[in-house]
Amino acid sequence: MSFNDSSLSVCKLPTSTVYNILIKGNGNQVNNIPLMRVVQSVKQTKRKSSNVMKEGWLVHFTSKDTLRKRHYWRLDSKCITLFQNDTGSKYYKEIPLSEVLSLDPAKTFNLLSEGSNIHCFEIATASLVYYVGENLARPEGPGSMLAHGSMLVSGVGPDVARMWEIAIQHALMPAISKGLSHGSHDVSISISVSNCQIQENVDISSVYQIFPDEVLGSGQFGIVYGGKHRKTGRDVAIKIIDKLRFPTKQESQLRNEVAILQNLHHPGVVNLECMFETPERVFVVMEKLHGDMLEMILSSEKGRLPERITKFFVSQILQALHHLHFKNIVHCDLKPENVLLASSDAFPQVKLCDFGFARIIGEKSFRRSVVGTPAYLAPEVLRNKGYNRSLDMWSVGVIIYVSLSGTFPFNEDEDIHDQIQNADFMYPPNPWKNVSQEAIDLINNLLQVKMRKRYSVDKSLSHPWLQDYQMWLDLRSLEGKMHERYITHESDDTRWERHAEQHGLTYPAHLVNPHADVSEGVEPDPESEEVDTMTALSVRVNSWISL
């Protein structure tokens, strides 16, 4: 897939930018740009079926069974399947490519009895070694072509095996993972983010299997593919950055940035596992999640989210930003595409991704490249002025706007740069008449052109829109599932327990603090009944789904 593929350019915005917005719609008729994936970003795609890369008859035996067997082998981008015949669907065995630890020429030893023909190459997995092919002498003289054809059908002979060895090698190391031509002596570097361990001459294809037909996402910094760790079988996402398009810093600088990234362990931030660098590419290996926030917005019945789920997401985003900003890291490219969902639940955990690429690529080239997709960027970035962590807060304001409306806050009838100068964000009746004034107020305080007036993370979290009892219950439910409290704080427990008491609301029994005094002179309601927490939450979720 090319970054210049015209199919990716689905949101052509005016060349300069995108910010302060004057919506000039009359009544319910507005011309805001509809929410979609911005230029150079594609949605997650699932592989429907693997394309067959090679198929044919082949013989093999294993380290546990020396009886040579003949099967119809079929190779695709994810596995080798050994079928009983060339027409049926019954198969004898599958060898996932992600479990292949090495592919080697035949060793000098032979496990078979003396006088047997040696195998041609070996496929090693953690539990088994497959000895593939049978090294019969090549036929010569009259009738050799006929004999060669017979070998193809029989699955024996060095030529048949060699073709298979090459095909499997290509599948194990697809073109997307080849930083260098085979046999090059240039150094590749592996950097572990968890312990900053650096290894040289480590090929990513020896550690991970990359699936080239499983594109999880595509953006201005590279394409993200599905992958799998060969030894553990763990699913991962692998982002491939082309250094020829985005020149990285020197090797020592890159290592220094990885040392910074290794300290970013937070439940609301996608975990970076390790990095591989070749002279041409950088491979960033991350945990694999289940879609993104934008996909949830676009797939919802109304093309926008209710306030309840939006609050739930925004609160998690702000907590993750609080951690990044505390580490002096500015996200710089915050948008719904970079807010990933950890599950398919109605109220899932979300995690930020792509936060470190400004540091990895280098601030100057990052700033130039980001301007290409300005929909969520703050005005100071476009003006080439210095920016700080407040630019992330502008992006949060746009995220709230697009989540609640299904449109960008931009009028497509005017040049966006002109709209920026006005900074007058208006809210047409459809759909904003159904949105709370608290939500609009927070958006207005985030979409401030002057950085000093823009709300910070802490001020946003303290805003009345996010001081919501139902949201607090939803977040506590999530934390219960995660077995970790990282979004809410115990200092708020008494306050919300008192709030529920004062307003006649059900407070979850398992959250009650037995040492807290929440009465404050409030008479308990004798008519109130205690409802099981999970049942109550289930009803709320179902009511949201039915909207």
ABEGO torsion letter per residue (X at the ends): XBAABAAABABBBBAABBBBBBBABBEABBABBBBBBBBGBBBBBBBABBBBABBEBBBBBBAABABBBBBBBBBBAABBBBBABAABABBABBBBAAABABBBBBBABBABBBGBBBBABBBBBAABBBBBEBBBBBBBEBGAAAAAAAAAAAGBEAAAAAAAAAAAAAAABBAAABABBBGBABBBBBBBAAAGBBBBGBBAAAABBBBAABBAEBBAAEBBBBBBBAAAGBBBBBBBBBAAABBBBBAAAAAAAAAAAAABBBAABBBBABBBBBAABBBBBBBBBBEBAAAAAAABAAGBBBAAAAAAAAAAAAAAAAAAAAAGBBAGABBAAABBBABABABBBBBBBGAAAAAAAEAAAAAAAAAABAAABBAAAAAGBBBBAAAAAAAAAAAAAAAAAGBBABBAABBAAAAAAAGBBBBBAOAAAABBAAAAAAAAAABBABAAABBBAAAAAABAAABBAAAAAAAAAAAAAAGBBAABBAAAAAAAAAAAAAAGBBBBAAABBAABBAAGGBBBBAABBBBBAAAAAAAAAAAAAAX
